[in-house]
Amino acid sequence: MTPPTALIAGAGIGGLAAALALERAGWNVRVFERAASPRELGFALNLAANAMAALDELGIAEPVLNGGHRTGVAEIRRPDGRALKRVYLPEAIGQAVAIVATRPVLHGALLAAVEHTCPGALELGAEAVDFEQDGSGVVLRLADGRDVRGDMLVGADGVGSAVRRRLHPHEGPPRSSGHHALRGVAHGVVELLGDVSAATYLGDGIEASIARAGRDAVYWYMSLLTADVGATAETPHELARRFVRRLDRTFTAIVEATQRGDVRLDQLFDREPLAQWGTGLVTLLGDAAHPMLPHTGQGAAQALEDAVALGLAVRQVEGLPAALRRYERIRSARTRALVVRGRRAAWITTTHNPVLKAVRTGLIRLVPARVMARMFMLVERTDPHRELRAL
């Protein structure tokens, strides 16, 4: 019997993870990516305990773990470098594993796994622009005019998703969150971290972090208010040098060591959670379904969880629309909470408001380090996919 075919729009982290999960569930997969190259740029990701658990289910935790850095000592600091809170993460999260890895490490591991298990599944330079459903399946329309037929369509095409736009034509475009993110990766400066693996600085109108992301890579990140960034002709590297003056010598030295091409500025966008992600044989995944601010540290992790959940939901092709709605219902409840958490975190970590800054400092001092670490790393007491496994 010929296996059913899943069409996946987008070959980012979520799209490739979905391809692996669906192939394991018995589906034939085809992945369509608008970019001409499958490789992602540098920068890095926090892969909390739940992300590593999802990667383990997909069978690629080992190469990601080997290419990243397991976080040891982490600190929350004042802008001048003085520590407000210090925690040894492996002790705080027990048997769970959490790492920081560059995006090419994670994306490369997913890409290699898809190329091995689903040879020929990935098509580059193929942008999804529309789709239609009929009585026998779904037809994905590509920008070059081709139509591709399948039994299911997964929109994993990011925050500006064409699949989401077609599913929800009356929804407005993504809106500005009021924040920008400056990100970079420096090499050859690991020794500047001293005995810490990661540190977060909380200052006036800025949240910033540094983290070891591999043998020789240090990832850094700044959350800035859009009003402070303003309409500027500065390059991302110049902008980073302007804002890093608010931080200590360690952060400054790491930014100064970063090559110009390894710094990126992004305006951060937001969307209201959807009441229902998809319809019929079409669903969404990752940022296409639930874009969340990076202040959660959960964007990639939730796309990976989506992929695992989708594979569990559609093990049996019979009653596929109902299975997709079940997947959406379960995942929506979890991701909606994290979207809200990201907004709240951005509101309190990146602010000029003196009251909020005082509340922030008080909370950091009062909440035990172990509790704070387990919350941020989403160390699970129960399996987030238990309801789908029981089916």
C-alpha positions in Angstrom: 0.0 0.0 0.0 1.4 3.4 -1.0 1.9 5.6 2.0 0.1 9.0 2.2 2.0 12.1 1.2 2.5 15.1 3.5 3.5 18.4 1.9 5.5 20.7 4.1 6.0 24.4 3.3 9.2 25.6 4.8 12.6 23.9 5.6 13.5 25.6 8.8 13.8 23.9 12.1 10.1 23.1 12.4 9.6 22.0 8.8 12.6 19.6 8.8 11.6 18.2 12.3 8.1 17.6 10.9 9.5 15.7 8.0 11.4 13.4 10.3 8.4 12.9 12.6 6.0 12.2 9.8 8.4 9.8 8.0 8.6 7.9 11.3 4.8 7.8 11.4 4.7 6.1 8.0 4.2 9.1 5.7 5.9 10.0 2.5 7.1 13.6 2.8 7.9 16.4 0.4 9.4 19.7 1.8 9.3 22.9 -0.2 11.7 25.7 0.7 11.7 29.1 -1.0 15.5 29.8 -0.3 18.0 28.6 -2.8 20.3 27.2 -0.1 19.2 24.9 2.7 21.8 26.2 5.2 20.9 28.6 7.9 23.1 31.5 9.1 25.0 31.6 12.3 23.7 32.8 15.7 22.5 30.4 18.3 19.7 28.9 20.2 18.9 28.0 23.7 17.9 24.3 23.6 16.2 23.8 27.0 15.4 20.4 28.5 12.2 20.1 26.6 13.9 20.8 23.3 16.6 18.2 23.9 13.8 15.7 24.8 12.1 16.4 21.5 15.4 16.0 19.6 15.9 12.7 21.4 12.5 11.5 20.1 13.5 12.5 16.6 16.8 10.6 16.9 19.2 13.5 16.5 19.9 14.6 20.1 23.5 13.2 20.0 24.9 15.3 17.1 23.3 18.5 18.4 24.7 17.8 21.9 28.1 17.1 20.5 28.1 20.3 18.5 26.7 22.6 21.3 27.7 23.4 24.8 26.0 22.0 27.9 25.4 25.0 30.2 27.1 24.8 33.6 27.2 27.9 35.7 24.7 30.6 34.8 24.4 34.1 36.3 21.9 37.0 36.2 23.9 40.2 36.4 23.6 43.9 36.8 24.9 45.9 33.9 28.3 46.4 35.6 28.7 42.6 35.8 27.9 42.1 39.5 25.9 38.9 40.0 22.3 39.0 41.3 21.8 35.3 41.0 24.2 32.3 40.3 23.1 28.8 39.6 24.8 25.5 38.6 22.3 24.4 36.0 23.0 20.6 35.9 22.4 20.4 39.6 19.2 22.5 39.3 17.6 20.5 36.5 18.9 17.0 37.5 19.0 14.4 34.8 17.6 16.7 32.1 20.0 18.1 29.6 20.1 21.7 28.3 22.5 23.2 25.9 23.2 26.3 23.7 24.1 25.5 20.1 24.5 27.6 17.0 21.7 27.4 14.5 23.8 25.7 11.8 24.5 22.9 14.3 20.8 22.2 14.9 19.6 22.9 11.4 22.5 20.9 10.0 21.7 17.9 12.1 18.0 18.0 11.0 19.0 18.5 7.3 21.4 15.6 7.4 18.7 13.4 9.0 16.1 14.3 6.4 18.5 13.8 3.5 19.4 10.3 5.0 15.9 9.1 5.8 13.9 10.9 3.1 16.3 11.2 0.1 15.0 13.7 -2.5 12.3 15.0 -0.2 13.6 18.6 0.0 13.1 20.9 -3.0 14.8 24.3 -2.9 13.8 27.5 -4.6 10.2 26.4 -4.3 8.0 29.0 -2.6 4.5 28.0 -1.3 2.0 30.8 -2.2 -1.4 29.2 -2.1 -3.4 25.9 -1.7 -6.7 24.4 -2.4 -8.5 21.4 -0.9 -10.8 19.1 -2.7 -12.5 15.7 -2.0 -9.3 13.7 -2.6 -6.6 15.8 -0.9 -4.8 19.1 -1.0 -3.0 20.9 -3.8 -0.1 23.2 -2.9 0.6 26.0 -5.4 4.2 27.2 -5.8 5.4 30.6 -7.0 6.7 29.1 -10.2 3.2 28.0 -11.2 3.4 24.4 -10.4 0.7 22.5 -8.4 1.7 19.7 -6.1 -0.9 17.2 -4.7 -0.7 15.5 -1.4 -2.9 14.1 1.4 -1.9 16.7 4.0 -0.3 20.2 4.1 1.8 21.5 6.9 2.5 25.2 6.9 5.9 25.6 8.6 6.8 28.8 6.6 7.5 31.2 9.4 5.9 34.3 10.9 4.8 35.6 7.5 3.3 32.2 6.5 1.5 32.1 3.2 -0.3 29.0 4.4 -1.6 30.9 7.4 -2.6 33.8 5.3 -4.7 31.5 3.1 -6.3 29.8 6.1 -7.1 33.1 7.9 -7.6 35.7 5.1 -9.2 38.3 7.4 -6.3 38.2 9.9 -4.1 41.3 9.9 -0.3 41.1 9.3 2.2 40.5 12.1 2.5 43.5 14.3 5.5 45.1 15.9 6.2 43.9 19.5 7.9 47.2 20.4 11.2 45.3 20.6 14.3 44.7 18.5 16.9 42.0 18.9 20.6 42.4 18.2 22.4 39.1 17.9 25.9 37.9 17.1 28.4 35.1 17.5 32.1 35.7 18.3 34.9 33.2 18.0 38.2 32.9 19.9 36.9 34.6 23.1 35.6 31.7 25.2 38.1 32.5 27.9 36.4 35.8 28.5 33.5 33.9 30.0 35.6 32.8 33.0 33.9 30.0 35.0 30.4 30.7 33.6 28.7 29.2 30.6 26.0 31.9 30.3 25.1 35.2 31.8 22.1 37.5 31.5 22.4 41.3 32.1 19.4 43.4 33.1 19.8 47.1 32.8 18.0 50.3 31.9 16.0 49.6 28.7 18.2 46.6 27.9 18.3 42.8 28.5 21.5 41.1 27.2 22.9 37.6 27.3 26.2 35.9 26.6 26.5 32.1 26.3 29.0 29.6 25.2 27.6 27.8 22.1 30.2 25.2 21.2 33.9 24.6 21.4 34.9 28.0 20.1 31.7 30.0 19.8 30.2 32.6 22.1 26.6 33.8 21.3 25.4 37.2 22.5 22.0 38.8 22.3 20.5 42.2 23.2 16.8 42.9 23.6 16.2 46.6 22.9 13.1 48.9 22.8 12.2 49.8 19.3 11.8 53.4 20.4 15.4 53.4 21.6 16.7 51.9 18.3 14.8 54.6 16.3 15.1 55.2 12.6 18.9 54.8 12.2 21.3 54.4 9.4 23.7 52.6 11.6 24.8 49.1 10.7 23.9 46.3 13.1 27.6 46.2 14.2 27.6 50.0 14.8 24.3 49.7 16.7 25.7 47.0 18.9 28.7 49.1 19.8 26.4 52.0 20.8 24.3 49.9 23.1 27.1 47.8 24.6 28.3 50.9 26.4 25.6 50.2 28.9 27.3 46.9 29.8 30.5 45.6 31.4 33.9 45.0 29.9 33.3 41.3 29.3 30.2 41.9 27.2 31.9 44.8 25.4 35.0 42.7 24.6 32.9 39.9 23.1 30.9 42.3 20.9 34.1 44.0 19.8 35.5 40.6 18.8 32.5 39.8 16.6 33.0 40.1 12.8 30.7 42.6 11.1 29.0 39.8 9.1 28.2 37.9 12.2 25.9 40.6 13.7 22.2 40.8 12.9 19.4 43.2 13.8 15.8 42.1 13.8 12.6 43.8 14.5 10.5 41.4 16.6 6.9 40.8 15.6 3.9 39.4 17.4 0.5 37.8 16.6 -2.5 37.0 18.6 -3.0 33.3 19.2 -5.4 31.6 16.8 -8.6 30.0 18.0 -8.0 27.2 15.5 -4.8 26.8 13.5 -6.0 24.9 10.4 -8.9 23.4 8.6 -9.6 20.1 6.8 -6.3 18.6 5.7 -4.2 21.7 6.4 -2.4 22.7 9.6 0.3 24.9 10.9 3.5 24.4 12.9 6.2 26.5 14.6 6.3 30.3 14.0 3.6 30.0 11.4 1.2 28.9 14.2 2.5 30.6 17.3 5.4 33.1 16.8 6.8 33.9 20.3 9.3 36.5 21.4 12.8 35.2 22.1 12.5 36.2 25.7 11.0 32.8 26.4 14.0 30.9 25.0 11.4 28.5 23.5 10.9 29.3 19.9 12.9 26.4 18.4 11.8 24.1 21.3 8.1 24.6 20.6 8.6 24.0 16.9 10.3 20.7 17.7 7.6 19.8 20.2 5.0 20.6 17.5 6.7 18.2 15.1 6.8 15.3 17.6 3.1 15.9 18.4 2.1 16.0 14.8 3.8 12.7 14.1 2.0 11.1 17.0 -1.4 12.6 16.0 -1.4 11.2 12.4 0.0 7.7 12.9 -3.4 6.6 11.4 -4.5 8.4 8.3 -8.1 7.5 8.9 -10.0 10.5 10.3 -7.1 12.8 9.4 -9.0 16.1 9.8 -10.0 15.2 13.4 -6.4 14.1 14.2 -5.1 17.4 13.0 -7.6 19.4 15.1 -6.6 17.2 18.1 -3.0 18.1 17.5 -3.8 21.8 17.2 -6.0 21.7 20.4 -3.2 20.1 22.5 -0.4 22.2 21.1 -2.4 25.5 21.2 -3.0 25.2 24.9 0.8 24.9 25.6 2.1 27.4 23.1 -0.6 30.1 24.0 0.8 30.1 27.5 4.3 30.6 26.3 3.4 33.4 23.9 1.9 35.3 26.9 4.9 34.5 29.0 7.2 36.0 26.3 5.2 39.2 26.2 5.4 39.5 30.0 9.1 38.7 30.1 9.9 41.3 27.4 7.7 43.9 29.3 9.7 43.4 32.6 13.2 42.7 31.3 13.4 45.5 28.7 12.1 48.6 30.3 13.0 52.1 31.5 10.3 52.0 34.2 11.9 52.3 37.6 9.1 50.5 39.4 9.3 47.5 37.0 13.1 47.4 37.4 12.7 47.4 41.2 10.1 44.6 41.0 12.4 42.7 38.6 15.4 42.9 41.0 13.2 41.8 43.9 11.9 38.8 42.1 15.3 37.7 41.1 16.5 37.9 44.7 13.4 36.1 46.2 12.9 33.2 43.8 15.2 30.3 44.5 17.8 29.7 41.8 16.7 26.1 41.3 13.0 27.1 40.8 13.9 29.8 38.4 16.2 27.4 36.4 13.6 24.7 36.1 10.9 27.1 35.0 13.0 28.6 32.2 14.3 25.2 31.1 10.8 23.6 31.1 12.0 20.6 33.0 8.8 18.5 32.7 7.1 16.6 35.5 4.8 15.0 32.9 5.2 14.1 29.3 3.8 17.0 27.1 2.7 14.4 24.5 1.1 12.0 26.9 -2.4 12.6 25.6 -1.4 11.9 22.0 0.6 8.8 23.0 -2.5 7.3 24.6 -4.5 7.3 21.4 
